[in-house]
């Protein structure tokens, strides 16, 4: 299993449990990611993504996306794509 950095958390919204991510590489719905930081460390499958409340299936480098996350994340946490 290989991890490739694809972005960073820019904001966390606690009520809908959504992480805002600024991407440095592409990401598609259905891909597995890991989010890691000082107190953050989990893996998940991206089931849906949004840009400005529009549901998308694919995002590219430079996009600022929102994804629902199962746990709290923090600004500057690193987002990795997991390549199996």
Short mmCIF file of the C-alpha atoms (twelve columns), coordinates in Angstrom:
data_MODEL
# 
_entry.id   MODEL 
# 
loop_
_atom_site.group_PDB 
_atom_site.id 
_atom_site.type_symbol 
_atom_site.label_atom_id 
_atom_site.label_alt_id 
_atom_site.label_comp_id 
_atom_site.label_asym_id 
_atom_site.label_seq_id 
_atom_site.Cartn_x 
_atom_site.Cartn_y 
_atom_site.Cartn_z 
_atom_site.pdbx_PDB_model_num 
ATOM 1  C CA . UNK A 1  0.000   0.000  0.000  1 
ATOM 2  C CA . UNK A 2  1.308   3.399  -1.001 1 
ATOM 3  C CA . UNK A 3  0.253   6.868  0.163  1 
ATOM 4  C CA . UNK A 4  0.490   9.986  -1.973 1 
ATOM 5  C CA . UNK A 5  -0.132  13.455 -0.554 1 
ATOM 6  C CA . UNK A 6  -3.005  15.091 -2.454 1 
ATOM 7  C CA . UNK A 7  -3.997  18.042 -0.277 1 
ATOM 8  C CA . UNK A 8  -4.470  19.728 3.075  1 
ATOM 9  C CA . UNK A 9  -7.428  20.470 5.311  1 
ATOM 10 C CA . UNK A 10 -8.328  24.163 5.146  1 
ATOM 11 C CA . UNK A 11 -11.383 24.096 7.426  1 
ATOM 12 C CA . UNK A 12 -13.579 21.758 9.454  1 
ATOM 13 C CA . UNK A 13 -17.323 22.191 9.897  1 
ATOM 14 C CA . UNK A 14 -18.363 20.267 13.016 1 
ATOM 15 C CA . UNK A 15 -22.135 20.187 12.607 1 
ATOM 16 C CA . UNK A 16 -22.338 18.503 9.214  1 
ATOM 17 C CA . UNK A 17 -18.906 16.884 9.910  1 
ATOM 18 C CA . UNK A 18 -17.429 18.158 6.669  1 
ATOM 19 C CA . UNK A 19 -13.786 18.803 5.864  1 
ATOM 20 C CA . UNK A 20 -12.766 21.468 3.359  1 
ATOM 21 C CA . UNK A 21 -9.728  20.307 1.420  1 
ATOM 22 C CA . UNK A 22 -7.483  22.253 -0.942 1 
ATOM 23 C CA . UNK A 23 -6.268  19.661 -3.440 1 
ATOM 24 C CA . UNK A 24 -2.764  19.503 -4.888 1 
ATOM 25 C CA . UNK A 25 -3.693  16.443 -6.993 1 
ATOM 26 C CA . UNK A 26 -6.832  14.855 -8.423 1 
ATOM 27 C CA . UNK A 27 -9.396  12.849 -6.450 1 
ATOM 28 C CA . UNK A 28 -12.423 10.794 -7.517 1 
ATOM 29 C CA . UNK A 29 -15.430 9.571  -5.568 1 
ATOM 30 C CA . UNK A 30 -14.857 5.966  -4.487 1 
ATOM 31 C CA . UNK A 31 -11.129 6.396  -3.873 1 
ATOM 32 C CA . UNK A 32 -9.628  5.651  -0.462 1 
ATOM 33 C CA . UNK A 33 -7.894  8.432  1.441  1 
ATOM 34 C CA . UNK A 34 -6.069  8.838  4.741  1 
ATOM 35 C CA . UNK A 35 -6.087  12.014 6.826  1 
ATOM 36 C CA . UNK A 36 -3.216  12.515 9.249  1 
ATOM 37 C CA . UNK A 37 -2.092  15.235 11.646 1 
ATOM 38 C CA . UNK A 38 -1.013  15.760 15.256 1 
ATOM 39 C CA . UNK A 39 -4.143  14.116 16.677 1 
ATOM 40 C CA . UNK A 40 -5.807  12.913 13.467 1 
ATOM 41 C CA . UNK A 41 -5.207  9.513  11.877 1 
ATOM 42 C CA . UNK A 42 -7.869  7.617  9.948  1 
ATOM 43 C CA . UNK A 43 -8.685  6.150  6.548  1 
ATOM 44 C CA . UNK A 44 -11.947 6.371  4.647  1 
ATOM 45 C CA . UNK A 45 -13.520 5.932  1.233  1 
ATOM 46 C CA . UNK A 46 -14.707 9.189  -0.346 1 
ATOM 47 C CA . UNK A 47 -18.385 8.563  -1.023 1 
ATOM 48 C CA . UNK A 48 -19.227 12.065 -2.218 1 
ATOM 49 C CA . UNK A 49 -17.588 15.436 -2.776 1 
ATOM 50 C CA . UNK A 50 -18.913 18.927 -3.241 1 
ATOM 51 C CA . UNK A 51 -17.687 22.226 -4.636 1 
ATOM 52 C CA . UNK A 52 -19.850 25.191 -3.557 1 
ATOM 53 C CA . UNK A 53 -22.698 22.786 -2.623 1 
ATOM 54 C CA . UNK A 54 -22.680 21.123 -6.077 1 
ATOM 55 C CA . UNK A 55 -22.116 17.357 -5.927 1 
ATOM 56 C CA . UNK A 56 -19.169 16.252 -8.061 1 
ATOM 57 C CA . UNK A 57 -17.557 12.879 -8.801 1 
ATOM 58 C CA . UNK A 58 -14.095 14.131 -9.699 1 
ATOM 59 C CA . UNK A 59 -11.903 17.032 -8.566 1 
ATOM 60 C CA . UNK A 60 -8.543  18.304 -9.811 1 
ATOM 61 C CA . UNK A 61 -5.499  20.007 -8.336 1 
ATOM 62 C CA . UNK A 62 -6.359  23.510 -7.131 1 
ATOM 63 C CA . UNK A 63 -9.991  22.658 -6.338 1 
ATOM 64 C CA . UNK A 64 -11.339 23.430 -2.875 1 
ATOM 65 C CA . UNK A 65 -13.702 20.559 -2.081 1 
ATOM 66 C CA . UNK A 66 -15.862 19.486 0.829  1 
ATOM 67 C CA . UNK A 67 -16.200 15.866 1.943  1 
ATOM 68 C CA . UNK A 68 -18.098 14.304 4.821  1 
ATOM 69 C CA . UNK A 69 -15.693 12.789 7.353  1 
ATOM 70 C CA . UNK A 70 -16.324 10.263 10.160 1 
ATOM 71 C CA . UNK A 71 -14.135 12.039 12.713 1 
ATOM 72 C CA . UNK A 72 -12.869 15.519 13.568 1 
ATOM 73 C CA . UNK A 73 -10.062 16.894 11.414 1 
ATOM 74 C CA . UNK A 74 -7.972  20.001 11.911 1 
ATOM 75 C CA . UNK A 75 -6.612  22.742 9.684  1 
ATOM 76 C CA . UNK A 76 -3.295  21.754 8.065  1 
ATOM 77 C CA . UNK A 77 -3.933  17.992 8.466  1 
ATOM 78 C CA . UNK A 78 -2.510  16.205 5.427  1 
ATOM 79 C CA . UNK A 79 -4.747  14.269 3.023  1 
ATOM 80 C CA . UNK A 80 -3.249  11.214 1.285  1 
ATOM 81 C CA . UNK A 81 -4.638  9.079  -1.512 1 
ATOM 82 C CA . UNK A 82 -4.134  5.391  -0.757 1 
ATOM 83 C CA . UNK A 83 -2.876  3.431  -3.759 1 
ATOM 84 C CA . UNK A 84 -3.313  -0.294 -3.299 1 
# 
